[in-house]
Amino acid sequence: MEKDTKTGQPKWEDGKLKITAISPINIALIKYWGKVNEEYIIPLNSSLSITLSTDDLCSTTSVYLSDQFENDTLTLNGESEEFTTRIQGMMKVIRDQVPEDGIEVEGKKVTKEELLKMHVSVVSDNNFPTASGVASSSSGLSCLALCLAKIYGCDMDMTEISKLARLGSGSACRSLFGGYVEWDRGFDNLEEVDSNLETIGKNSKAVLIQDEKHWPDLCCCICVADSSQKKVSSTKGMKTSVETSEFLKHREKVIVPKHLSMIKDALKDKDWNALSEIIMKESNSLHSVCLDTYPPIFYQNDTTKALISMVHDLNNNHYEPIAAYTVDAGANVFLITPEKNLKFLLNTVKDLAGLSDDKIKFSFEKDVESEHNQVDGDAMTKIENEYKSKINLHQIIVTRVGKGVTIIDK
């Protein structure tokens, strides 16, 4: 049986040090878009996310250390990859923090000198599409950060490890924790950034707002509208937006601080009406920035737009919002909903998209208690007529709020 803990230690396997972790994806509800510094990965604005269950979507990463390796290697989903500049930066931070007296693993002493002479092999697998707007970097690099800190014996708590994960991929810092997590940008005013980069780098970190037990019945239907690699990467898109979008400046100064304050209150009070509205307005704000970027960036496709419109039509015909949509830098739509609405929402989208049961991943269906949603029959007929031919999905993955990255025995 796998051991589920953040405090697990490396072990020996065939003469190599090994440690394995499993990590969730997180979906930003208050969006991260734009950096003020590329080297330190300092975001233009703070953000806030929901961590999704590793039972349904996860990265599993193993890190090996050995003097048998000729160089550092990375294998992602069975394919050999180059160590990116960012991962090399993570390695440098970790190797600078190896304890002076080395480590002891299963009774065997490994000196600092021996550790630093070893090369690393990273093997990571995602059980969901990579680089398609399903937040693969957030899970994979949070996994890597925890594994590196543990295998080198570094004295780092989860907050410090979140700073390390940030250097690999900004959003990865949020996957270290379960529930609802803020990425604090680490500064108050843009004017102070250039002269205080080192200090801001130490302050920019993930902060747990509410854990997964606080509001456990929030669920998510991930509507996969496009599983291919994005035409414009998030990194490139953010850079172009920072350089060209006037609306992004207004977003950083006015919109995000307001939304961040409001969503924290909504989460604290479990106010679904307020939360759903903020989630959707935030998503719209991000894609407005992308449209205001020059040349404009189009992450959404026709299915994305149809689903967004469909959600508003459903909500307008119910006594409270049935769902809230959020869309990252991709075409896929994340539909957040209370558990009581989940089966109704899923069946509605499934029928509109004409998906067969084998295209639905719903691991906890038997645990879900639903209530009958009193949506007017005429309204549902209109919705069906309007969207039946406009929603084209590859699959729907149903998941819920979950815990953060954990060490496993494997």
Secondary structure, 3 states (H helix, E strand, C coil): CCCCECCCCCEEECCEEEEEEEECCEEEEECCCCEEECCCCEECCCEEEEEECCCCCCEEEEEEEECCCCCCEEEECCEEECCCHHHHHHHHHHHCCCCCCCEEECCEEECHHHHHHCEEEEEEEECCCCCCCCCHHHHHHHHHHHHHHHHCCCCCCHHHHHHHHHHHCHHHHHHHCCCEEEEECCCCCHHHCCCCHHHHHHHCEEEEEECCCCCCCEEEEEEECCCCCCCCCHHHHHHHHHHHCHHHHHHHHHHHHHHHHHHHHHHHHCCHHHHHHHHHHHHHHHHHHHHHCCCCCCCCCHHHHHHHHHHHHHHHCCCCCCCEEECCCCCCEEEEEEHHHHHHHHHHHHHHHCCCHHHEEECCHHHCCCCCCCCCHHHHHHHHHHHCCCCCCCEEEEEEECCCCEEECC
